[in-house]
């Protein structure tokens, strides 16, 4: 491992894990966190959860799992360049989407609407709920018992939480996560690696799906330049290879800018430890202002040409309906839940039932949610 910068996160024995455990003789604390995340049931389920395209629409489109792996690769590369803790950065990148329900943002929108009378639903808070409560793999405690630094980064990787979701606030009361400060530099890296991965692979999947063509990207900042460079590299390049060459240049441009700007901010701040990063007036990991503006243009393009494409809209509408109706059916009659979940839910129609049903649906994959919907609504399908 690269020698760590003074401001890199280090496991703090005073903060530690909520439930004390003996240290491993062969793995550092952040390595154990990463390994526990990789071996969790929630991580495996990401294989069959939507990124943009529902799982059955094609074998080559990204899923939540492949997205998380790409985020982790980008994040770890940036962390190495900045002399940050790579294991913590990777753990946060791999865990950041554990709380996403089936069907991507469509499923989250439907659950948020259904849970509005019961405190709402937030996938970031749900990720914390997964790793601190819902995973049940260990005899001594619920959850994965991750280190303070991993939980802190997971709870607030997008910045300080002035009004935290209910579960985050409740957990913070038991195991304070300093919600009012910025997260570690490692968590900030994981958050922006998420943006880089999103934009690059959604461009790739959009091209592969035929939602737009390479010519549509020619005037898009960063992407147009990358496309021009790729074409100049070989005048007779096959379309798929041209696409790959373009996307990897987009990733490189974003990463190089991020590292350059972050080094400038760190030099200006001159932090002596990780808490100086947390207490800074602004994030230290960032794109330069010109690149941030270009990044917004890419996001706007994807929103208009991909996320709101009629083909995606049709699948999104179906996904919202399935998720919303699943919630309504199970919340109104908790006797329909499997035995383990029925005991947790208690009386139908209550706050407790709503949270249990939300947890149950969140743990389904695209395929299992669709199958459960059919079992509950189609007489020809066995329950």
Secondary structure, DSSP 8 states (H G I E B T S, - for coil): -----TTS----TTT-BSS-----SSS-HHHHHHHHHHTSHHHHHGGGSBSSS-GGG-SSS-BHHHHHHHHHHHHHHHHHHTT--HHHHHHHHHHTTTT--TTHHHHHHHHHHHHGGGT---HHHHHHHIIIII----SS-SS---BHHHHHHHHHTTS--SS--HHHHHHHHHS---TTS---HHHHHHHHHHHHHHHHHHHHHHHHHTSS-GGGGTTSTTHHHHHHHHHHH-TT--HHHHHHHHHHHHHHHHHHHHHHHHHHHHHHH--SSHHHHHTSSS-SS---HHHHHHHHHHHHHHIIIIIT-HHHHHHHHHHHHHHHHHHHHHHH-GGGS-HHHHHHH-STTSHHHHHHHHHHHHT--HHHHHHHHHHHH-TTS--
